[in-house]
Amino acid sequence: MIAVTTLKDKQVALFGLGGSGLATAQALVAGGARVTAWDDNPESVAKAVSEGIGTGDLRQADWSAFSAFILSPGVPLTHPKPHWTVDLAHAAGVEVIGDVELFVRERRAHAPDCAFIAITGTNGKSTTTALIAHILKTSGCDTQLGGNIGTAVLTLDPPKNGRFYVVECSSYQIDLAPTIDPSAGVLLNLTPDHLDRHGTMQHYADIKERLVAGSRVAVVGVDDSFSSLIADRVERSGTKVVRISRRQVLADGLYADGSRIVQARAGATSLFAELDGIQTLRGGHNAQNAAAAIAACLAVGVSQTDIVKGLSSFPGLKHRMQPVGRKGQVVFVNDSKATNADAAAPALSSYERIYWIAGGLPKEGGITTLAPFFPKIAKAFLIGEAAPAFAATLGEAVPFEISGTLAQAVAHAAAHAAKDTGPSAVMLSPACASFDQYKNFEVRGDAFVSHVAAIEGVTMLI
């Protein structure tokens, strides 16, 4: 645990007592803060009390006594409207911050020179985060991995010289981290996402920009216009920028040429790494992820030899294009982490004949951008709230059924795929959030794996 000493002896309000919120409250208490925590869920409050956390209804609190207000990233800060606690904090002039901000303050206070790599972007950030951490670990670095990838950042070991932190940051976390200052900040890409929480695409992009604007070295994917403009602005401000691309040749930076990652310096190019044969890094999207990981690792002093070694041994990321089972010529692929259309595109592009399980809680735009992949889809099996809208989009272009539940979709997709004479994939790549049927995409992916394991004759690969 990272004890939050920077708020020692201060009165602190905290709202949101889920997993990361409870961990934050414990870290504050361990550092000597006087915490008043609250949650709309009485069970969460009771759990905090059982853990020795001070609680109290923040509606009745004296906000003038608080030095800081710690907000869970899942609670609205600005849109569609601020949570009532945010209004109370603003009225009292109390700063509103999150757990990542507490982490960066502890790092500055105790080990400002220890390496801190922060990764964000609409798509690919978890794979890139896991890949960077893997490269650091295989090169012998003392590596701490956390943040939005699933491990609360304040549960990591405390900052010290020689320790490396790899932290995935969502837009919600960046919005609550006004002084974030990574050694290397990575912005992979920007496409419309979470606009219900940020209002406009420009506001969403502005929040993401903060991560690289405060970094010593900014690694920026320049294949979309928002990110490309961010790279230019950050560079003009005096920050070193390393541009990466999967679609264009760069005069300076790292770019993908098929499965080759090319390093360009002042127009001169050299082969940095070859990804061909690394199954966990197949596809153009993973070429971009690899380029970002290479740039970030170079920025914190890892050698090319160690980086290439780490790339070749990367085991992949659970729930992301993860082959989980096989029956004859049918492979079952868990891509539950694909929570929007752009995130589903890489998996759909990587197989030639697909029995596609899609649906859930829909995101803005639906699946219209996936039309170029429709010829690869033998049949779609639609689940959750999005099923009727997805069916309308598929129309006559793709055969489909509205399966309703994931269990039924897996069973029906497997039965259809078994009749094929050639290779095919039964793929869960929902292009939707999970919240209509599952707590999160991890639970949805685990359910898919369980349903696959129940199919007679399947050989599990995990």
C-alpha positions as CSV (number, residue, x, y, z in Angstrom):
1,M,0.0,0.0,0.0
2,I,1.1,3.6,-0.7
3,A,0.2,5.5,2.5
4,V,-0.9,9.0,1.6
5,T,1.4,11.1,3.8
6,T,0.8,14.4,1.9
7,L,-2.6,14.8,3.7
8,K,-1.3,13.7,7.1
9,D,-3.4,15.3,9.9
10,K,-5.7,16.9,7.4
11,Q,-9.5,16.4,7.3
12,V,-10.4,14.8,4.0
13,A,-13.8,13.9,2.5
14,L,-14.2,10.9,0.2
15,F,-17.1,9.7,-1.8
16,G,-17.3,6.3,-3.5
17,L,-16.4,3.2,-1.5
18,G,-16.1,0.6,-4.3
19,G,-12.9,-1.3,-4.7
20,S,-10.6,1.6,-5.6
21,G,-12.5,4.0,-3.3
22,L,-12.1,1.7,-0.3
23,A,-8.4,1.2,-1.1
24,T,-8.0,5.0,-1.3
25,A,-9.7,5.5,2.1
26,Q,-7.3,2.9,3.6
27,A,-4.3,4.6,2.1
28,L,-5.4,8.0,3.5
29,V,-5.9,6.6,7.0
30,A,-2.5,4.8,6.8
31,G,-0.9,8.1,6.0
32,G,-2.5,9.9,8.9
33,A,-5.4,11.7,7.3
34,R,-8.7,12.2,9.1
35,V,-11.2,10.7,6.7
36,T,-15.0,11.1,6.4
37,A,-16.1,8.7,3.7
38,W,-19.5,8.2,2.2
39,D,-21.3,6.2,-0.5
40,D,-24.9,6.1,-1.8
41,N,-24.8,2.3,-1.1
42,P,-25.4,1.5,2.6
43,E,-23.6,-1.8,2.2
44,S,-20.4,0.0,1.0
45,V,-20.6,2.3,4.0
46,A,-21.0,-0.7,6.3
47,K,-18.0,-2.4,4.7
48,A,-15.9,0.8,5.2
49,V,-16.9,0.9,8.9
50,S,-15.9,-2.7,9.3
51,E,-12.5,-1.8,7.8
52,G,-12.0,1.0,10.4
53,I,-12.7,3.9,8.0
54,G,-14.5,6.9,9.4
55,T,-17.8,7.5,7.7
56,G,-20.4,10.2,7.7
57,D,-23.2,11.6,5.5
58,L,-21.4,14.3,3.5
59,R,-24.7,16.2,3.1
60,Q,-24.5,17.0,6.8
61,A,-20.7,17.6,6.9
62,D,-18.9,20.9,7.6
63,W,-17.2,21.3,4.2
64,S,-15.1,24.3,5.4
65,A,-13.1,21.9,7.5
66,F,-12.0,19.7,4.6
67,S,-8.6,20.2,2.9
68,A,-9.4,17.9,0.0
69,F,-12.3,15.9,-1.5
70,I,-11.4,12.6,-3.0
71,L,-13.9,11.4,-5.6
72,S,-14.2,7.9,-7.1
73,P,-13.6,8.1,-10.9
74,G,-16.9,6.4,-11.5
75,V,-18.9,9.3,-10.1
76,P,-19.8,12.2,-12.5
77,L,-17.5,15.2,-12.1
78,T,-19.0,17.5,-14.8
79,H,-21.5,15.6,-17.1
80,P,-24.4,15.0,-17.4
81,K,-24.3,17.1,-14.3
82,P,-21.9,17.2,-11.3
83,H,-22.6,14.8,-8.5
84,W,-24.1,16.5,-5.4
85,T,-20.8,16.1,-3.5
86,V,-19.0,17.9,-6.3
87,D,-21.4,20.9,-5.9
88,L,-20.8,21.0,-2.2
89,A,-17.0,20.8,-2.6
90,H,-17.0,23.6,-5.2
91,A,-19.2,25.8,-3.0
92,A,-16.8,25.4,-0.2
93,G,-13.7,25.9,-2.3
94,V,-12.4,22.4,-1.7
95,E,-10.2,20.8,-4.4
96,V,-11.7,17.7,-6.0
97,I,-9.1,15.0,-6.9
98,G,-8.8,11.3,-7.3
99,D,-6.5,8.4,-6.4
100,V,-4.1,8.9,-9.3
101,E,-3.5,12.5,-8.1
102,L,-2.7,11.2,-4.6
103,F,-0.2,8.8,-6.2
104,V,1.6,11.5,-8.2
105,R,1.9,13.7,-5.1
106,E,3.4,10.8,-3.0
107,R,5.8,10.1,-5.8
108,R,6.9,13.7,-5.9
109,A,7.2,13.8,-2.2
110,H,9.2,10.6,-1.7
111,A,10.9,9.5,-4.9
112,P,10.4,12.1,-7.7
113,D,13.1,10.4,-9.9
114,C,11.5,6.9,-10.0
115,A,10.1,6.1,-13.4
116,F,6.4,6.6,-14.0
117,I,4.8,5.6,-17.3
118,A,1.1,6.6,-17.7
119,I,-0.9,5.3,-20.6
120,T,-4.2,6.5,-22.0
121,G,-6.2,6.5,-25.2
122,T,-9.7,5.4,-26.4
123,N,-8.5,1.9,-27.5
124,G,-5.5,-0.3,-26.9
125,K,-4.4,1.2,-23.5
126,S,-4.7,-2.0,-21.5
127,T,-2.8,-4.1,-23.9
128,T,-0.1,-1.4,-24.2
129,T,0.0,-1.0,-20.4
130,A,0.4,-4.8,-19.9
131,L,3.1,-4.9,-22.7
132,I,5.1,-2.1,-21.2
133,A,5.0,-3.8,-17.7
134,H,6.0,-7.1,-19.2
135,I,9.0,-5.6,-21.1
136,L,10.2,-3.9,-17.9
137,K,9.8,-7.0,-15.8
138,T,11.6,-9.2,-18.3
139,S,14.5,-6.7,-18.4
140,G,14.8,-7.0,-14.6
141,C,13.1,-3.8,-13.5
142,D,11.2,-3.6,-10.2
143,T,7.8,-3.0,-11.8
144,Q,4.5,-1.9,-10.4
145,L,1.4,-2.3,-12.6
146,G,-1.9,-0.7,-11.8
147,G,-4.6,1.9,-12.4
148,N,-7.5,1.4,-14.7
149,I,-6.1,-2.0,-15.8
150,G,-7.7,-3.4,-12.6
151,T,-5.3,-2.8,-9.6
152,A,-6.0,0.3,-7.6
153,V,-2.9,2.5,-7.9
154,L,-2.7,3.1,-4.1
155,T,-2.5,-0.6,-3.4
156,L,0.9,-0.7,-5.2
157,D,4.2,-0.7,-3.3
158,P,5.4,2.7,-2.2
159,P,7.6,4.9,-4.5
160,K,11.3,4.5,-4.1
161,N,14.3,5.2,-6.3
162,G,14.8,2.5,-8.9
163,R,11.1,1.4,-9.0
164,F,9.1,1.6,-12.2
165,Y,5.4,2.4,-12.2
166,V,3.2,1.5,-15.2
167,V,-0.3,3.1,-14.8
168,E,-3.2,2.9,-17.1
169,C,-5.3,6.1,-16.8
170,S,-8.9,6.5,-17.9
171,S,-10.3,9.9,-18.9
172,Y,-12.2,9.9,-15.6
173,Q,-8.9,9.4,-13.6
174,I,-7.0,12.1,-15.6
175,D,-9.9,14.5,-15.0
176,L,-9.2,14.1,-11.2
177,A,-5.4,14.3,-11.5
178,P,-4.6,18.0,-12.3
179,T,-0.9,17.7,-11.6
180,I,-0.2,14.3,-13.3
181,D,3.5,14.4,-14.4
182,P,4.7,11.0,-15.8
183,S,8.3,10.3,-16.9
184,A,6.7,9.1,-20.1
185,G,3.0,9.8,-21.0
186,V,1.4,7.7,-23.7
187,L,-1.7,8.9,-25.7
188,L,-2.6,6.1,-28.2
189,N,-5.6,7.5,-30.1
190,L,-8.9,9.3,-29.7
191,T,-12.3,8.4,-31.0
192,P,-15.7,9.3,-29.5
193,D,-16.2,7.5,-26.2
194,H,-17.7,8.4,-22.7
195,L,-19.3,11.5,-24.2
196,D,-22.1,11.0,-21.7
197,R,-19.5,11.9,-19.0
198,H,-17.6,14.5,-20.9
199,G,-20.2,16.3,-23.0
200,T,-18.3,16.9,-26.2
201,M,-15.5,15.2,-28.1
202,Q,-13.3,18.3,-27.6
203,H,-13.7,18.2,-23.9
204,Y,-12.9,14.5,-23.9
205,A,-9.7,15.2,-26.0
206,D,-8.8,18.1,-23.7
207,I,-8.8,15.8,-20.7
208,K,-6.7,13.2,-22.4
209,E,-4.2,15.9,-23.5
210,R,-3.4,16.7,-19.8
211,L,-1.6,13.4,-19.4
212,V,0.9,14.0,-22.1
213,A,1.1,17.8,-21.5
214,G,2.5,17.2,-18.1
215,S,5.0,14.4,-19.1
216,R,8.7,14.6,-19.5
217,V,8.5,12.6,-22.8
218,A,5.1,12.5,-24.6
219,V,4.4,9.4,-26.8
220,V,1.5,10.2,-29.1
221,G,-0.3,8.2,-31.8
222,V,-0.9,10.6,-34.7
223,D,-3.3,8.6,-36.8
224,D,-6.4,10.7,-35.8
225,S,-6.7,14.4,-36.1
226,F,-7.3,15.1,-32.4
227,S,-4.2,13.3,-31.3
228,S,-2.1,14.7,-34.1
229,L,-3.0,18.3,-33.1
230,I,-2.3,17.4,-29.4
231,A,1.2,16.2,-30.4
232,D,1.9,19.5,-32.2
233,R,0.6,21.6,-29.3
234,V,2.6,19.6,-26.7
235,E,5.7,19.8,-28.7
236,R,5.4,23.6,-29.1
237,S,5.1,23.9,-25.3
238,G,8.7,22.5,-25.1
239,T,7.9,18.8,-24.2
240,K,9.8,16.1,-26.1
241,V,7.3,14.3,-28.4
242,V,7.8,10.8,-29.9
243,R,5.1,10.3,-32.6
244,I,3.9,6.8,-33.4
245,S,1.8,5.5,-36.3
246,R,0.3,2.4,-37.8
247,R,-0.8,4.1,-41.0
248,Q,1.8,6.5,-42.1
249,V,5.6,6.8,-42.6
250,L,7.1,9.2,-40.2
251,A,10.3,11.3,-40.5
252,D,10.8,11.0,-36.8
253,G,9.3,8.5,-34.4
254,L,8.2,4.8,-34.6
255,Y,5.8,3.4,-37.2
256,A,4.5,0.1,-38.5
257,D,5.4,-1.3,-41.9
258,G,3.3,-4.4,-41.9
259,S,4.6,-6.4,-39.0
260,R,7.9,-4.5,-38.8
261,I,8.3,-1.6,-36.3
262,V,10.6,1.0,-37.9
263,Q,12.4,3.7,-36.0
264,A,12.9,7.0,-37.9
265,R,15.4,9.7,-36.8
266,A,15.7,12.9,-38.9
267,G,14.5,10.9,-42.0
268,A,16.9,8.0,-41.5
269,T,15.2,4.7,-40.8
270,S,16.1,1.4,-39.1
271,L,14.3,-1.8,-38.2
272,F,13.6,-1.8,-34.5
273,A,11.5,-5.0,-34.1
274,E,9.8,-7.7,-36.1
275,L,6.4,-8.8,-34.8
276,D,5.7,-11.5,-37.3
277,G,5.2,-14.8,-35.5
278,I,4.2,-13.2,-32.1
279,Q,0.6,-14.4,-31.9
280,T,-0.3,-12.1,-29.0
281,L,0.7,-9.0,-31.1
282,R,-1.0,-9.9,-34.4
283,G,-2.8,-7.1,-36.3
284,G,-2.2,-3.5,-37.1
285,H,-3.6,-2.3,-33.8
286,N,-1.0,-4.3,-31.9
287,A,1.7,-2.8,-34.1
288,Q,0.7,0.6,-32.8
289,N,0.6,-0.8,-29.2
290,A,4.0,-2.2,-29.7
291,A,5.4,1.0,-31.1
292,A,4.0,2.9,-28.1
293,A,5.5,0.4,-25.7
294,I,8.9,0.6,-27.4
295,A,8.9,4.4,-27.2
296,A,7.8,4.5,-23.6
297,C,10.5,1.9,-22.6
298,L,13.2,3.8,-24.5
299,A,12.2,6.9,-22.6
300,V,12.9,5.3,-19.3
301,G,16.2,3.8,-20.3
302,V,15.4,0.2,-21.4
303,S,17.7,-1.1,-24.2
304,Q,16.6,-2.2,-27.6
305,T,17.8,-5.8,-26.8
306,D,15.6,-6.0,-23.7
307,I,12.7,-4.5,-25.5
308,V,12.8,-7.0,-28.3
309,K,13.1,-9.8,-25.9
310,G,10.1,-8.6,-24.0
311,L,8.0,-8.2,-27.1
312,S,8.7,-11.8,-28.2
313,S,7.6,-13.3,-24.9
314,F,4.5,-11.2,-24.3
315,P,1.7,-13.5,-23.1
316,G,-1.2,-11.3,-24.2
317,L,-4.0,-9.7,-22.3
318,K,-7.0,-11.5,-20.8
319,H,-10.3,-10.7,-22.5
320,R,-8.5,-9.1,-25.5
321,M,-8.5,-11.2,-28.7
322,Q,-7.8,-14.1,-26.4
323,P,-8.1,-17.6,-27.9
324,V,-9.7,-19.7,-25.1
325,G,-10.7,-22.9,-26.7
326,R,-10.7,-25.0,-29.8
327,K,-12.9,-27.7,-31.3
328,G,-11.7,-29.1,-34.6
329,Q,-11.1,-26.1,-36.9
330,V,-13.1,-23.8,-34.7
331,V,-11.3,-21.4,-32.4
332,F,-13.2,-19.6,-29.6
333,V,-12.0,-16.0,-29.0
334,N,-12.7,-13.9,-26.0
335,D,-12.6,-10.3,-26.9
336,S,-15.0,-9.1,-24.2
337,K,-12.8,-5.9,-23.7
338,A,-14.1,-4.6,-27.0
339,T,-16.6,-2.3,-25.5
340,N,-17.2,-0.1,-28.6
341,A,-17.1,-0.5,-32.4
342,D,-13.5,0.8,-32.8
343,A,-12.3,-1.7,-30.2
344,A,-14.1,-4.6,-31.9
345,A,-12.5,-3.8,-35.3
346,P,-9.1,-5.3,-34.7
347,A,-10.5,-8.7,-33.7
348,L,-12.9,-8.7,-36.7
349,S,-10.0,-7.9,-39.0
350,S,-7.9,-10.7,-37.7
351,Y,-10.0,-13.7,-38.8
352,E,-11.5,-14.6,-42.1
353,R,-14.8,-16.4,-41.2
354,I,-16.4,-15.4,-38.0
355,Y,-19.5,-16.3,-35.9
356,W,-19.8,-13.0,-34.2
357,I,-21.4,-12.6,-30.7
358,A,-22.2,-8.9,-30.3
359,G,-24.3,-6.6,-28.2
360,G,-24.8,-5.3,-24.7
361,L,-25.3,-1.7,-23.6
362,P,-24.7,0.2,-26.8
363,K,-22.3,3.1,-27.3
364,E,-22.9,6.1,-29.5
365,G,-22.7,5.2,-33.2
366,G,-23.5,1.5,-32.8
367,I,-21.7,-0.8,-35.3
368,T,-22.1,1.2,-38.5
369,T,-18.3,1.7,-38.7
370,L,-17.8,-2.1,-38.8
371,A,-19.5,-2.5,-42.1
372,P,-16.2,-3.2,-44.0
373,F,-15.9,-6.4,-41.9
374,F,-19.4,-7.7,-42.5
375,P,-18.3,-9.9,-45.4
376,K,-16.2,-11.9,-42.9
377,I,-19.1,-12.6,-40.7
378,A,-20.8,-15.9,-41.4
379,K,-23.6,-15.1,-38.9
380,A,-24.1,-12.7,-36.0
381,F,-25.6,-13.7,-32.6
382,L,-27.0,-10.6,-30.9
383,I,-27.4,-10.2,-27.1
384,G,-28.5,-7.5,-24.7
385,E,-30.1,-4.1,-25.1
386,A,-28.3,-3.4,-28.4
387,A,-29.6,-6.4,-30.2
388,P,-32.6,-4.7,-32.0
389,A,-30.4,-1.8,-33.1
390,F,-27.6,-4.0,-34.3
391,A,-30.1,-6.2,-36.2
392,A,-31.3,-3.1,-38.0
393,T,-27.7,-2.2,-38.9
394,L,-26.9,-5.7,-40.2
395,G,-30.1,-5.8,-42.2
396,E,-29.7,-8.1,-45.2
397,A,-25.9,-7.7,-45.2
398,V,-25.2,-10.4,-42.5
399,P,-27.4,-13.3,-41.4
400,F,-28.2,-12.9,-37.7
401,E,-30.3,-14.1,-34.8
402,I,-31.3,-12.3,-31.7
403,S,-30.0,-14.8,-29.1
404,G,-30.7,-12.6,-26.1
405,T,-28.3,-14.2,-23.6
406,L,-24.6,-15.0,-23.9
407,A,-25.2,-18.7,-23.0
408,Q,-27.6,-19.1,-25.9
409,A,-25.4,-17.2,-28.3
410,V,-22.3,-19.4,-27.6
411,A,-24.3,-22.6,-27.9
412,H,-25.9,-21.5,-31.2
413,A,-22.7,-20.0,-32.7
414,A,-20.7,-23.2,-31.8
415,A,-23.4,-25.4,-33.5
416,H,-23.3,-23.3,-36.7
417,A,-19.5,-23.2,-36.8
418,A,-19.2,-27.0,-36.3
419,K,-20.9,-27.4,-39.7
420,D,-18.2,-25.5,-41.6
421,T,-15.7,-27.4,-43.6
422,G,-12.9,-24.9,-43.1
423,P,-11.4,-22.8,-40.2
424,S,-13.6,-20.3,-38.4
425,A,-13.8,-18.4,-35.2
426,V,-16.6,-18.1,-32.6
427,M,-15.9,-14.6,-31.3
428,L,-17.3,-12.6,-28.4
429,S,-16.4,-9.0,-29.5
430,P,-19.4,-7.2,-28.2
431,A,-18.8,-3.6,-29.4
432,C,-20.8,-2.6,-26.3
433,A,-20.5,-2.0,-22.6
434,S,-21.5,-4.9,-20.4
435,F,-23.6,-3.2,-17.8
436,D,-27.0,-4.3,-19.0
437,Q,-26.2,-7.9,-18.2
438,Y,-22.8,-8.1,-16.4
439,K,-21.0,-6.1,-13.7
440,N,-18.0,-5.4,-16.1
441,F,-16.4,-6.8,-19.2
442,E,-14.2,-9.1,-17.1
443,V,-17.3,-10.9,-15.7
444,R,-18.7,-11.1,-19.2
445,G,-15.5,-12.5,-20.6
446,D,-15.3,-15.1,-17.8
447,A,-18.9,-16.1,-18.5
448,F,-18.0,-16.6,-22.2
449,V,-15.1,-18.8,-21.2
450,S,-17.4,-20.9,-18.9
451,H,-19.9,-21.4,-21.7
452,V,-17.2,-22.4,-24.1
453,A,-15.8,-24.9,-21.6
454,A,-19.2,-26.5,-21.3
455,I,-19.3,-27.4,-25.0
456,E,-18.7,-31.1,-25.6
457,G,-15.3,-31.9,-27.2
458,V,-13.8,-28.5,-26.7
459,T,-10.1,-28.3,-25.8
460,M,-9.5,-25.3,-23.6
461,L,-6.4,-23.2,-24.3
462,I,-6.2,-21.4,-21.0
